[in-house]
Amino acid sequence: MSKKKIIVIVGLVLFILIASGLTWYIFNGGSGGGEGSESNSLETDKPQAASGKDVATFVASQDNLSKYNKLLITTGQSETLKSTSVGYIVLAPVNDAYKSLPNGYYDSLLTEAKKASATDITKYSIVIATNDQLTNGQKLKTTNGQEIIVEITDSKYYFISAKGDKAMAVKAAQKTSNGTLYQIDKVLLPQ
């Protein structure tokens, strides 16, 4: 075999290897890691997949969101979040977030007497959205009619209530079949 043929064959093999590597890279989102690879940083600009579950089913599957899930069920908002006719952005307080509320307040929200207040609070955590890309200074209109302002600082997402309370996303945004969920460290209360 001549030197020229060997060079051509080696060149073709290299071309095929490079092309297949680029194809893999493109079809895997350019992440460089395989499935299951995780980042140590909070990646909030690119929501992480949370499987094909709707928002309500995903919330129900998360132990650290059990208090929020109880409120959603009590107020009927869990059924709303199963709808696939619209997209949602949900700001779900983690269980520890309820510790900052006055003693006994959370438990009172689960009673019939406080159902209206509980509904207002849960609706304040839900946004109907056609686009889940958040920008700094963006105003999100919640399903109770009030707004929450988005603040992005040092790649961290904060949500500021109408009262001026600020909650931080404690995990990267999680994508569901009908929306995006942010787990936050504070319960945001409407005015």
Secondary structure, 3 states (H helix, E strand, C coil): CCHHHHHHHHHHHHHHHHHHHHHHHHHCCCCCCCCCCCCCCCCCCCCEECCCCCHHHHHHCCHHHHHHHHHHHHHCHHHHCCCCCCCEEEEEECHHHHHHCCCCHHHHHCCHHHHHHHHHHHHCCEEECCCCCCCCCCEEEECCCCEEEEEEECCEEEEECCCCCEEEECCCCEEECCEEEEEECCCCCCC
